[in-house]
Amino acid sequence: MSDELAKTAEALGLEKYSRHIFLCADQTKPQCAPRDRTLVAWDFLKGRLKELGLVEPSPLVYRSKVNCLRVCVGGPIAVVYPDGVWYHSCDPPVLEKIIQHHLIGGEPVKEYAFAYNAAGQAPRGEAQF
């Protein structure tokens, strides 16, 4: 591994965070929710994680904006890893619940979770919330 890559990984805290949330936002061809709605959700998520001190310089939560999570209904859609919990309707009030209960507390938000797939955890179709 190059020194530059190692320094970047260290600066980003890639070996420190405990959860990673991916949010479908700013899509090329919006389908699960209007683009402006997904951007509001993304801006809220970024700002709230920073406000709570869950990101840099000692990240506990990593976040990524993705073009599409291929669900294309009920969005904005999010997924939290390593737990593999998929969420629908991820507007700011729902994201706040996900942040407080799942990202901080470790408990999925059952009322908005619609699928579960933590690699090696539960056989497909046998999710336990």
HUPEMO-V437413 format. One record per pair of residues at least 6 apart in sequence whose ideal C-beta (glycine too) atoms are under 7 Angstrom apart, sorted by sequence separation. I is the first residue (numbers start at 1). GAP is how many residues later the second one is. D is the distance in whole Angstrom. If there is no record, write none. Layout:
<<I:GAP:D> <I:GAP:D>>
//
This chain:
<<9:6:7> <49:6:5> <54:6:5> <55:6:7> <71:6:5> <79:6:7> <101:6:5> <102:6:5> <116:6:6> <122:6:6> <54:7:4> <79:7:5> <87:7:7> <102:7:6> <24:8:6> <27:8:6> <30:8:7> <69:8:5> <101:8:5> <26:9:6> <77:9:7> <78:9:5> <69:10:6> <77:10:7> <27:11:7> <77:11:6> <87:11:6> <98:11:5> <116:11:3> <26:12:6> <49:12:6> <78:12:5> <97:12:5> <115:12:7> <25:13:4> <26:13:6> <75:13:7> <77:13:7> <116:13:7> <24:14:6> <25:14:6> <49:14:6> <74:14:4> <76:14:4> <74:15:6> <76:15:7> <25:16:6> <26:16:7> <113:16:6> <25:17:4> <46:17:7> <85:17:7> <23:18:6> <45:18:6> <94:18:5> <23:19:6> <110:19:5> <78:20:7> <108:21:6> <23:22:6> <80:22:6> <87:22:7> <42:23:5> <80:23:7> <85:23:5> <89:23:6> <88:24:6> <83:25:7> <87:25:5> <87:26:6> <88:26:5> <86:27:7> <85:28:5> <86:28:6> <86:29:4> <85:31:6> <84:32:6> <84:33:4> <84:34:4> <41:35:5> <83:35:5> <84:35:7> <82:36:6> <38:37:7> <84:37:7> <38:38:5> <26:39:6> <28:39:6> <32:39:6> <37:39:7> <21:40:7> <25:40:5> <27:40:5> <32:40:5> <27:41:5> <31:41:4> <32:41:6> <16:42:7> <17:42:5> <18:42:6> <19:42:5> <20:42:4> <21:42:5> <22:42:5> <23:42:6> <24:42:6> <32:42:6> <33:42:4> <61:42:5> <16:43:6> <17:43:6> <23:43:7> <32:43:3> <33:43:5> <17:44:6> <20:44:7> <22:44:5> <24:44:6> <32:44:7> <13:45:6> <17:45:4> <24:45:4> <32:45:5> <13:46:4> <22:47:7> <44:48:4> <48:48:7> <41:49:6> <54:49:7> <41:50:6> <45:50:5> <49:50:7> <24:51:6> <25:51:6> <41:51:6> <44:51:6> <48:51:6> <24:52:6> <40:52:7> <23:53:6> <24:53:4> <37:54:7> <41:54:6> <23:55:5> <22:56:6> <21:57:6> <22:57:5> <21:59:5> <19:61:6> <20:61:5> <19:62:7> <23:67:6> <21:82:7> <19:84:5>>
//
